[in-house]
Amino acid sequence: MPFVAQAKPIPNVTEATLGRGAVGCIEYTKAYTPELSQNVYNYFEKHRELAERKPIGVILPLHGVVVSGPDIYMAYSMLERIETDAFCTITRNTI
């Protein structure tokens, strides 16, 4: 959630997420608005080719993360991998 709160993309730092690119961050919009859903749609449309091959995710500033996948298990796995990348990115500066 620190990346969500700061509206920052999450870089790839583990082998499990290489090839997907950084987890992007869309522009902030208020919750429960058509603009928010349109921004999420636009992000996944822009990354359609990658999303059709691999699960991907996007940060919604001040809201959370949305992930895609062919099924709930792959989407959840992607979410866990994103969380690991975020944790590793935050802690690497303390080592």
Biopython code that builds the backbone (N, CA, C, O; Angstrom):
import numpy as np
from Bio.PDB.StructureBuilder import StructureBuilder

atoms = [
    (1, "MET", "N", (0.796, -1.215, 0.000)),
    (1, "MET", "CA", (0.000, 0.000, 0.000)),
    (1, "MET", "C", (0.840, 1.284, 0.000)),
    (1, "MET", "O", (0.315, 2.332, -0.375)),
    (2, "PRO", "N", (2.121, 1.255, 0.402)),
    (2, "PRO", "CA", (2.884, 2.500, 0.311)),
    (2, "PRO", "C", (2.960, 3.049, -1.118)),
    (2, "PRO", "O", (2.917, 4.263, -1.316)),
    (3, "PHE", "N", (3.073, 2.169, -2.107)),
    (3, "PHE", "CA", (3.119, 2.626, -3.488)),
    (3, "PHE", "C", (1.769, 3.189, -3.920)),
    (3, "PHE", "O", (1.711, 4.138, -4.702)),
    (4, "VAL", "N", (0.699, 2.616, -3.420)),
    (4, "VAL", "CA", (-0.648, 3.106, -3.718)),
    (4, "VAL", "C", (-0.840, 4.493, -3.108)),
    (4, "VAL", "O", (-1.367, 5.397, -3.756)),
    (5, "ALA", "N", (-0.408, 4.652, -1.863)),
    (5, "ALA", "CA", (-0.569, 5.933, -1.173)),
    (5, "ALA", "C", (0.264, 7.037, -1.817)),
    (5, "ALA", "O", (-0.131, 8.203, -1.815)),
    (6, "GLN", "N", (1.417, 6.666, -2.365)),
    (6, "GLN", "CA", (2.302, 7.651, -2.981)),
    (6, "GLN", "C", (2.139, 7.754, -4.498)),
    (6, "GLN", "O", (2.817, 8.552, -5.145)),
    (7, "ALA", "N", (1.231, 6.940, -5.068)),
    (7, "ALA", "CA", (0.983, 6.939, -6.513)),
    (7, "ALA", "C", (2.266, 6.706, -7.303)),
    (7, "ALA", "O", (2.578, 7.441, -8.241)),
    (8, "LYS", "N", (3.008, 5.664, -6.905)),
    (8, "LYS", "CA", (4.272, 5.319, -7.558)),
    (8, "LYS", "C", (4.174, 3.934, -8.190)),
    (8, "LYS", "O", (3.572, 3.028, -7.613)),
    (9, "PRO", "N", (4.761, 3.767, -9.367)),
    (9, "PRO", "CA", (4.793, 2.432, -9.968)),
    (9, "PRO", "C", (5.712, 1.507, -9.171)),
    (9, "PRO", "O", (6.626, 1.969, -8.488)),
    (10, "ILE", "N", (5.465, 0.207, -9.263)),
    (10, "ILE", "CA", (6.285, -0.778, -8.560)),
    (10, "ILE", "C", (7.222, -1.418, -9.578)),
    (10, "ILE", "O", (6.764, -2.060, -10.523)),
    (11, "PRO", "N", (8.544, -1.247, -9.393)),
    (11, "PRO", "CA", (9.481, -1.832, -10.352)),
    (11, "PRO", "C", (9.575, -3.352, -10.182)),
    (11, "PRO", "O", (9.252, -3.896, -9.126)),
    (12, "ASN", "N", (10.026, -4.021, -11.247)),
    (12, "ASN", "CA", (10.268, -5.461, -11.167)),
    (12, "ASN", "C", (11.607, -5.688, -10.487)),
    (12, "ASN", "O", (12.625, -5.134, -10.901)),
    (13, "VAL", "N", (11.602, -6.501, -9.447)),
    (13, "VAL", "CA", (12.858, -6.818, -8.769)),
    (13, "VAL", "C", (13.025, -8.318, -8.561)),
    (13, "VAL", "O", (14.059, -8.756, -8.057)),
    (14, "THR", "N", (12.039, -9.103, -8.933)),
    (14, "THR", "CA", (12.151, -10.555, -8.817)),
    (14, "THR", "C", (11.985, -11.194, -10.186)),
    (14, "THR", "O", (11.354, -10.631, -11.080)),
    (15, "GLU", "N", (12.554, -12.362, -10.329)),
    (15, "GLU", "CA", (12.464, -13.081, -11.605)),
    (15, "GLU", "C", (11.018, -13.380, -11.979)),
    (15, "GLU", "O", (10.676, -13.434, -13.160)),
    (16, "ALA", "N", (10.183, -13.572, -10.987)),
    (16, "ALA", "CA", (8.782, -13.936, -11.233)),
    (16, "ALA", "C", (8.004, -12.857, -11.979)),
    (16, "ALA", "O", (6.996, -13.151, -12.622)),
    (17, "THR", "N", (8.461, -11.622, -11.899)),
    (17, "THR", "CA", (7.717, -10.550, -12.565)),
    (17, "THR", "C", (8.470, -9.930, -13.739)),
    (17, "THR", "O", (7.970, -9.005, -14.378)),
    (18, "LEU", "N", (9.656, -10.430, -14.021)),
    (18, "LEU", "CA", (10.374, -9.929, -15.190)),
    (18, "LEU", "C", (9.568, -10.241, -16.441)),
    (18, "LEU", "O", (8.872, -11.254, -16.499)),
    (19, "GLY", "N", (9.658, -9.392, -17.421)),
    (19, "GLY", "CA", (8.914, -9.599, -18.660)),
    (19, "GLY", "C", (7.525, -8.987, -18.645)),
    (19, "GLY", "O", (6.842, -8.966, -19.669)),
    (20, "ARG", "N", (7.108, -8.494, -17.503)),
    (20, "ARG", "CA", (5.797, -7.839, -17.412)),
    (20, "ARG", "C", (5.941, -6.329, -17.351)),
    (20, "ARG", "O", (4.965, -5.599, -17.523)),
    (21, "GLY", "N", (7.140, -5.867, -17.109)),
    (21, "GLY", "CA", (7.346, -4.439, -16.922)),
    (21, "GLY", "C", (6.906, -4.031, -15.524)),
    (21, "GLY", "O", (6.319, -4.823, -14.786)),
    (22, "ALA", "N", (7.192, -2.804, -15.179)),
    (22, "ALA", "CA", (6.789, -2.291, -13.870)),
    (22, "ALA", "C", (5.266, -2.279, -13.772)),
    (22, "ALA", "O", (4.561, -2.171, -14.775)),
    (23, "VAL", "N", (4.789, -2.391, -12.558)),
    (23, "VAL", "CA", (3.352, -2.258, -12.332)),
    (23, "VAL", "C", (3.039, -0.775, -12.456)),
    (23, "VAL", "O", (3.496, 0.034, -11.647)),
    (24, "GLY", "N", (2.273, -0.427, -13.455)),
    (24, "GLY", "CA", (1.983, 0.971, -13.734)),
    (24, "GLY", "C", (1.045, 1.599, -12.727)),
    (24, "GLY", "O", (0.504, 0.929, -11.847)),
    (25, "CYS", "N", (0.868, 2.878, -12.874)),
    (25, "CYS", "CA", (0.022, 3.648, -11.983)),
    (25, "CYS", "C", (-0.827, 4.590, -12.836)),
    (25, "CYS", "O", (-0.290, 5.391, -13.601)),
    (26, "ILE", "N", (-2.131, 4.496, -12.706)),
    (26, "ILE", "CA", (-3.010, 5.374, -13.467)),
    (26, "ILE", "C", (-3.183, 6.699, -12.731)),
    (26, "ILE", "O", (-2.760, 6.845, -11.584)),
    (27, "GLU", "N", (-3.790, 7.632, -13.385)),
    (27, "GLU", "CA", (-4.068, 8.937, -12.791)),
    (27, "GLU", "C", (-5.126, 8.792, -11.687)),
    (27, "GLU", "O", (-6.057, 7.997, -11.812)),
    (28, "TYR", "N", (-4.971, 9.567, -10.610)),
    (28, "TYR", "CA", (-5.948, 9.513, -9.527)),
    (28, "TYR", "C", (-7.307, 10.021, -10.006)),
    (28, "TYR", "O", (-7.414, 11.046, -10.679)),
    (29, "THR", "N", (-8.328, 9.273, -9.637)),
    (29, "THR", "CA", (-9.712, 9.727, -9.802)),
    (29, "THR", "C", (-10.499, 9.248, -8.600)),
    (29, "THR", "O", (-10.116, 8.269, -7.960)),
    (30, "LYS", "N", (-11.574, 9.909, -8.290)),
    (30, "LYS", "CA", (-12.394, 9.557, -7.126)),
    (30, "LYS", "C", (-12.962, 8.150, -7.276)),
    (30, "LYS", "O", (-13.213, 7.671, -8.381)),
    (31, "ALA", "N", (-13.153, 7.513, -6.139)),
    (31, "ALA", "CA", (-13.720, 6.164, -6.110)),
    (31, "ALA", "C", (-15.162, 6.163, -6.613)),
    (31, "ALA", "O", (-15.881, 7.155, -6.494)),
    (32, "TYR", "N", (-15.559, 5.048, -7.165)),
    (32, "TYR", "CA", (-16.937, 4.810, -7.608)),
    (32, "TYR", "C", (-17.398, 5.745, -8.721)),
    (32, "TYR", "O", (-18.589, 6.030, -8.840)),
    (33, "THR", "N", (-16.468, 6.216, -9.525)),
    (33, "THR", "CA", (-16.838, 7.113, -10.616)),
    (33, "THR", "C", (-16.626, 6.435, -11.965)),
    (33, "THR", "O", (-15.788, 5.542, -12.087)),
    (34, "PRO", "N", (-17.367, 6.848, -12.959)),
    (34, "PRO", "CA", (-17.140, 6.321, -14.313)),
    (34, "PRO", "C", (-15.726, 6.628, -14.803)),
    (34, "PRO", "O", (-15.164, 5.858, -15.582)),
    (35, "GLU", "N", (-15.146, 7.739, -14.357)),
    (35, "GLU", "CA", (-13.790, 8.102, -14.776)),
    (35, "GLU", "C", (-12.766, 7.087, -14.273)),
    (35, "GLU", "O", (-11.825, 6.749, -14.990)),
    (36, "LEU", "N", (-12.944, 6.603, -13.051)),
    (36, "LEU", "CA", (-12.024, 5.607, -12.509)),
    (36, "LEU", "C", (-12.093, 4.323, -13.324)),
    (36, "LEU", "O", (-11.064, 3.766, -13.705)),
    (37, "SER", "N", (-13.293, 3.861, -13.586)),
    (37, "SER", "CA", (-13.412, 2.632, -14.376)),
    (37, "SER", "C", (-12.870, 2.824, -15.787)),
    (37, "SER", "O", (-12.289, 1.900, -16.356)),
    (38, "GLN", "N", (-13.050, 4.004, -16.354)),
    (38, "GLN", "CA", (-12.517, 4.282, -17.696)),
    (38, "GLN", "C", (-10.993, 4.296, -17.687)),
    (38, "GLN", "O", (-10.362, 3.786, -18.612)),
    (39, "ASN", "N", (-10.398, 4.876, -16.648)),
    (39, "ASN", "CA", (-8.936, 4.883, -16.543)),
    (39, "ASN", "C", (-8.368, 3.470, -16.427)),
    (39, "ASN", "O", (-7.351, 3.155, -17.044)),
    (40, "VAL", "N", (-9.026, 2.621, -15.637)),
    (40, "VAL", "CA", (-8.586, 1.227, -15.511)),
    (40, "VAL", "C", (-8.731, 0.521, -16.860)),
    (40, "VAL", "O", (-7.819, -0.177, -17.301)),
    (41, "TYR", "N", (-9.860, 0.702, -17.499)),
    (41, "TYR", "CA", (-10.082, 0.103, -18.823)),
    (41, "TYR", "C", (-9.013, 0.564, -19.805)),
    (41, "TYR", "O", (-8.451, -0.255, -20.532)),
    (42, "ASN", "N", (-8.727, 1.844, -19.838)),
    (42, "ASN", "CA", (-7.729, 2.382, -20.766)),
    (42, "ASN", "C", (-6.347, 1.781, -20.525)),
    (42, "ASN", "O", (-5.612, 1.493, -21.469)),
    (43, "TYR", "N", (-5.999, 1.595, -19.248)),
    (43, "TYR", "CA", (-4.701, 0.999, -18.927)),
    (43, "TYR", "C", (-4.596, -0.418, -19.494)),
    (43, "TYR", "O", (-3.622, -0.766, -20.161)),
    (44, "PHE", "N", (-5.617, -1.223, -19.214)),
    (44, "PHE", "CA", (-5.562, -2.610, -19.685)),
    (44, "PHE", "C", (-5.702, -2.692, -21.203)),
    (44, "PHE", "O", (-5.152, -3.603, -21.824)),
    (45, "GLU", "N", (-6.413, -1.774, -21.793)),
    (45, "GLU", "CA", (-6.508, -1.745, -23.260)),
    (45, "GLU", "C", (-5.147, -1.414, -23.867)),
    (45, "GLU", "O", (-4.744, -2.012, -24.865)),
    (46, "LYS", "N", (-4.448, -0.471, -23.267)),
    (46, "LYS", "CA", (-3.115, -0.093, -23.739)),
    (46, "LYS", "C", (-2.130, -1.256, -23.623)),
    (46, "LYS", "O", (-1.207, -1.375, -24.429)),
    (47, "HIS", "N", (-2.329, -2.109, -22.623)),
    (47, "HIS", "CA", (-1.440, -3.246, -22.380)),
    (47, "HIS", "C", (-2.092, -4.576, -22.765)),
    (47, "HIS", "O", (-1.728, -5.629, -22.241)),
    (48, "ARG", "N", (-3.044, -4.517, -23.670)),
    (48, "ARG", "CA", (-3.817, -5.701, -24.050)),
    (48, "ARG", "C", (-2.941, -6.864, -24.510)),
    (48, "ARG", "O", (-3.147, -8.001, -24.087)),
    (49, "GLU", "N", (-1.975, -6.586, -25.365)),
    (49, "GLU", "CA", (-1.140, -7.654, -25.910)),
    (49, "GLU", "C", (-0.420, -8.418, -24.795)),
    (49, "GLU", "O", (-0.387, -9.649, -24.807)),
    (50, "LEU", "N", (0.148, -7.697, -23.844)),
    (50, "LEU", "CA", (0.812, -8.330, -22.714)),
    (50, "LEU", "C", (-0.198, -9.039, -21.825)),
    (50, "LEU", "O", (0.041, -10.164, -21.386)),
    (51, "ALA", "N", (-1.328, -8.386, -21.556)),
    (51, "ALA", "CA", (-2.343, -8.962, -20.665)),
    (51, "ALA", "C", (-2.951, -10.244, -21.226)),
    (51, "ALA", "O", (-3.421, -11.090, -20.465)),
    (52, "GLU", "N", (-2.947, -10.394, -22.531)),
    (52, "GLU", "CA", (-3.467, -11.635, -23.131)),
    (52, "GLU", "C", (-2.490, -12.797, -22.966)),
    (52, "GLU", "O", (-2.876, -13.959, -23.093)),
    (53, "ARG", "N", (-1.223, -12.483, -22.684)),
    (53, "ARG", "CA", (-0.216, -13.525, -22.515)),
    (53, "ARG", "C", (0.122, -13.799, -21.053)),
    (53, "ARG", "O", (0.443, -14.931, -20.689)),
    (54, "LYS", "N", (0.049, -12.761, -20.211)),
    (54, "LYS", "CA", (0.482, -12.882, -18.819)),
    (54, "LYS", "C", (-0.428, -12.054, -17.913)),
    (54, "LYS", "O", (-1.004, -11.057, -18.349)),
    (55, "PRO", "N", (-0.553, -12.462, -16.669)),
    (55, "PRO", "CA", (-1.284, -11.617, -15.720)),
    (55, "PRO", "C", (-0.508, -10.317, -15.487)),
    (55, "PRO", "O", (0.721, -10.337, -15.412)),
    (56, "ILE", "N", (-1.205, -9.206, -15.375)),
    (56, "ILE", "CA", (-0.567, -7.916, -15.080)),
    (56, "ILE", "C", (-1.403, -7.179, -14.048)),
    (56, "ILE", "O", (-2.516, -7.590, -13.722)),
    (57, "GLY", "N", (-0.855, -6.093, -13.544)),
    (57, "GLY", "CA", (-1.578, -5.303, -12.556)),
    (57, "GLY", "C", (-1.364, -3.824, -12.769)),
    (57, "GLY", "O", (-0.485, -3.408, -13.524)),
    (58, "VAL", "N", (-2.177, -3.037, -12.096)),
    (58, "VAL", "CA", (-2.070, -1.576, -12.157)),
    (58, "VAL", "C", (-2.439, -0.999, -10.792)),
    (58, "VAL", "O", (-3.309, -1.515, -10.090)),
    (59, "ILE", "N", (-1.748, 0.089, -10.437)),
    (59, "ILE", "CA", (-2.014, 0.777, -9.182)),
    (59, "ILE", "C", (-3.072, 1.856, -9.404)),
    (59, "ILE", "O", (-2.988, 2.641, -10.348)),
    (60, "LEU", "N", (-4.050, 1.881, -8.531)),
    (60, "LEU", "CA", (-5.064, 2.934, -8.512)),
    (60, "LEU", "C", (-4.733, 3.819, -7.309)),
    (60, "LEU", "O", (-5.018, 3.438, -6.174)),
    (61, "PRO", "N", (-4.141, 4.982, -7.534)),
    (61, "PRO", "CA", (-3.703, 5.825, -6.419)),
    (61, "PRO", "C", (-4.797, 6.054, -5.372)),
    (61, "PRO", "O", (-5.936, 6.399, -5.687)),
    (62, "LEU", "N", (-4.404, 5.848, -4.134)),
    (62, "LEU", "CA", (-5.250, 6.011, -2.946)),
    (62, "LEU", "C", (-6.380, 4.989, -2.856)),
    (62, "LEU", "O", (-7.224, 5.085, -1.964)),
    (63, "HIS", "N", (-6.411, 4.007, -3.770)),
    (63, "HIS", "CA", (-7.466, 2.995, -3.758)),
    (63, "HIS", "C", (-6.926, 1.583, -3.570)),
    (63, "HIS", "O", (-7.382, 0.868, -2.678)),
    (64, "GLY", "N", (-5.969, 1.170, -4.385)),
    (64, "GLY", "CA", (-5.459, -0.187, -4.310)),
    (64, "GLY", "C", (-4.855, -0.639, -5.623)),
    (64, "GLY", "O", (-4.359, 0.167, -6.411)),
    (65, "VAL", "N", (-4.906, -1.939, -5.841)),
    (65, "VAL", "CA", (-4.316, -2.547, -7.030)),
    (65, "VAL", "C", (-5.381, -3.391, -7.723)),
    (65, "VAL", "O", (-6.193, -4.044, -7.067)),
    (66, "VAL", "N", (-5.372, -3.371, -9.049)),
    (66, "VAL", "CA", (-6.238, -4.240, -9.844)),
    (66, "VAL", "C", (-5.322, -5.147, -10.651)),
    (66, "VAL", "O", (-4.358, -4.684, -11.262)),
    (67, "VAL", "N", (-5.626, -6.445, -10.652)),
    (67, "VAL", "CA", (-4.835, -7.404, -11.421)),
    (67, "VAL", "C", (-5.724, -8.131, -12.413)),
    (67, "VAL", "O", (-6.939, -8.227, -12.239)),
    (68, "SER", "N", (-5.082, -8.641, -13.462)),
    (68, "SER", "CA", (-5.803, -9.429, -14.459)),
    (68, "SER", "C", (-5.177, -10.815, -14.523)),
    (68, "SER", "O", (-4.052, -11.026, -14.072)),
    (69, "GLY", "N", (-5.906, -11.729, -15.074)),
    (69, "GLY", "CA", (-5.404, -13.083, -15.285)),
    (69, "GLY", "C", (-6.480, -13.936, -15.904)),
    (69, "GLY", "O", (-7.652, -13.561, -15.897)),
    (70, "PRO", "N", (-6.097, -15.088, -16.446)),
    (70, "PRO", "CA", (-7.076, -15.958, -17.087)),
    (70, "PRO", "C", (-8.064, -16.582, -16.097)),
    (70, "PRO", "O", (-9.145, -17.026, -16.485)),
    (71, "ASP", "N", (-7.684, -16.612, -14.821)),
    (71, "ASP", "CA", (-8.580, -17.121, -13.786)),
    (71, "ASP", "C", (-8.210, -16.467, -12.453)),
    (71, "ASP", "O", (-7.210, -15.756, -12.356)),
    (72, "ILE", "N", (-9.014, -16.713, -11.447)),
    (72, "ILE", "CA", (-8.815, -16.080, -10.139)),
    (72, "ILE", "C", (-7.491, -16.493, -9.502)),
    (72, "ILE", "O", (-6.881, -15.704, -8.781)),
    (73, "TYR", "N", (-7.043, -17.715, -9.760)),
    (73, "TYR", "CA", (-5.808, -18.209, -9.166)),
    (73, "TYR", "C", (-4.585, -17.496, -9.740)),
    (73, "TYR", "O", (-3.679, -17.115, -8.998)),
    (74, "MET", "N", (-4.560, -17.318, -11.049)),
    (74, "MET", "CA", (-3.449, -16.611, -11.691)),
    (74, "MET", "C", (-3.453, -15.126, -11.303)),
    (74, "MET", "O", (-2.395, -14.536, -11.088)),
    (75, "ALA", "N", (-4.629, -14.536, -11.215)),
    (75, "ALA", "CA", (-4.714, -13.132, -10.816)),
    (75, "ALA", "C", (-4.214, -12.954, -9.381)),
    (75, "ALA", "O", (-3.477, -12.010, -9.094)),
    (76, "TYR", "N", (-4.608, -13.848, -8.489)),
    (76, "TYR", "CA", (-4.157, -13.759, -7.096)),
    (76, "TYR", "C", (-2.655, -13.995, -6.995)),
    (76, "TYR", "O", (-1.971, -13.334, -6.213)),
    (77, "SER", "N", (-2.145, -14.925, -7.775)),
    (77, "SER", "CA", (-0.711, -15.170, -7.807)),
    (77, "SER", "C", (0.032, -13.917, -8.242)),
    (77, "SER", "O", (1.076, -13.584, -7.682)),
    (78, "MET", "N", (-0.506, -13.217, -9.244)),
    (78, "MET", "CA", (0.118, -11.977, -9.700)),
    (78, "MET", "C", (0.114, -10.938, -8.589)),
    (78, "MET", "O", (1.103, -10.232, -8.396)),
    (79, "LEU", "N", (-0.983, -10.842, -7.865)),
    (79, "LEU", "CA", (-1.072, -9.894, -6.756)),
    (79, "LEU", "C", (0.000, -10.177, -5.705)),
    (79, "LEU", "O", (0.631, -9.251, -5.197)),
    (80, "GLU", "N", (0.207, -11.450, -5.379)),
    (80, "GLU", "CA", (1.231, -11.823, -4.406)),
    (80, "GLU", "C", (2.626, -11.462, -4.911)),
    (80, "GLU", "O", (3.469, -11.006, -4.139)),
    (81, "ARG", "N", (2.868, -11.665, -6.202)),
    (81, "ARG", "CA", (4.172, -11.340, -6.779)),
    (81, "ARG", "C", (4.402, -9.830, -6.772)),
    (81, "ARG", "O", (5.518, -9.369, -6.530)),
    (82, "ILE", "N", (3.362, -9.075, -7.035)),
    (82, "ILE", "CA", (3.469, -7.616, -6.977)),
    (82, "ILE", "C", (3.785, -7.174, -5.550)),
    (82, "ILE", "O", (4.612, -6.287, -5.337)),
    (83, "GLU", "N", (3.126, -7.794, -4.580)),
    (83, "GLU", "CA", (3.381, -7.463, -3.179)),
    (83, "GLU", "C", (4.839, -7.750, -2.816)),
    (83, "GLU", "O", (5.468, -6.967, -2.103)),
    (84, "THR", "N", (5.371, -8.861, -3.301)),
    (84, "THR", "CA", (6.766, -9.209, -3.038)),
    (84, "THR", "C", (7.706, -8.186, -3.654)),
    (84, "THR", "O", (8.667, -7.763, -3.010)),
    (85, "ASP", "N", (7.443, -7.782, -4.892)),
    (85, "ASP", "CA", (8.270, -6.751, -5.528)),
    (85, "ASP", "C", (8.223, -5.450, -4.732)),
    (85, "ASP", "O", (9.249, -4.794, -4.554)),
    (86, "ALA", "N", (7.045, -5.078, -4.256)),
    (86, "ALA", "CA", (6.907, -3.843, -3.476)),
    (86, "ALA", "C", (7.714, -3.947, -2.182)),
    (86, "ALA", "O", (8.430, -3.012, -1.824)),
    (87, "PHE", "N", (7.604, -5.066, -1.485)),
    (87, "PHE", "CA", (8.330, -5.267, -0.233)),
    (87, "PHE", "C", (9.839, -5.213, -0.473)),
    (87, "PHE", "O", (10.567, -4.549, 0.265)),
    (88, "CYS", "N", (10.302, -5.912, -1.505)),
    (88, "CYS", "CA", (11.741, -5.926, -1.813)),
    (88, "CYS", "C", (12.245, -4.533, -2.182)),
    (88, "CYS", "O", (13.353, -4.156, -1.801)),
    (89, "THR", "N", (11.452, -3.779, -2.910)),
    (89, "THR", "CA", (11.842, -2.425, -3.300)),
    (89, "THR", "C", (11.955, -1.517, -2.079)),
    (89, "THR", "O", (12.894, -0.729, -1.969)),
    (90, "ILE", "N", (11.009, -1.630, -1.178)),
    (90, "ILE", "CA", (11.022, -0.793, 0.021)),
    (90, "ILE", "C", (12.196, -1.153, 0.927)),
    (90, "ILE", "O", (12.861, -0.264, 1.458)),
    (91, "THR", "N", (12.454, -2.440, 1.107)),
    (91, "THR", "CA", (13.484, -2.862, 2.056)),
    (91, "THR", "C", (14.899, -2.853, 1.487)),
    (91, "THR", "O", (15.858, -2.882, 2.259)),
    (92, "ARG", "N", (15.063, -2.814, 0.170)),
    (92, "ARG", "CA", (16.429, -2.883, -0.373)),
    (92, "ARG", "C", (17.282, -1.696, 0.052)),
    (92, "ARG", "O", (18.505, -1.812, 0.125)),
    (93, "ASN", "N", (16.671, -0.582, 0.328)),
    (93, "ASN", "CA", (17.440, 0.583, 0.763)),
    (93, "ASN", "C", (17.841, 0.528, 2.234)),
    (93, "ASN", "O", (18.623, 1.358, 2.697)),
    (94, "THR", "N", (17.314, -0.439, 2.963)),
    (94, "THR", "CA", (17.663, -0.546, 4.377)),
    (94, "THR", "C", (18.749, -1.582, 4.626)),
    (94, "THR", "O", (19.238, -1.728, 5.747)),
    (95, "ILE", "N", (19.117, -2.289, 3.583)),
    (95, "ILE", "CA", (20.134, -3.351, 3.746)),
    (95, "ILE", "C", (21.525, -2.759, 3.601)),
    (95, "ILE", "O", (22.516, -3.481, 3.704)),
]
sb = StructureBuilder()
sb.init_structure("model")
sb.init_model(0)
sb.init_chain("A")
sb.init_seg("    ")
for serial, (resi, resn, name, xyz) in enumerate(atoms, 1):
    if name == "N":
        sb.init_residue(resn, " ", resi, " ")
    sb.init_atom(name, np.array(xyz, "f"), 0.0, 1.0, " ", f" {name:<3s}", serial, name[0])
structure = sb.get_structure()
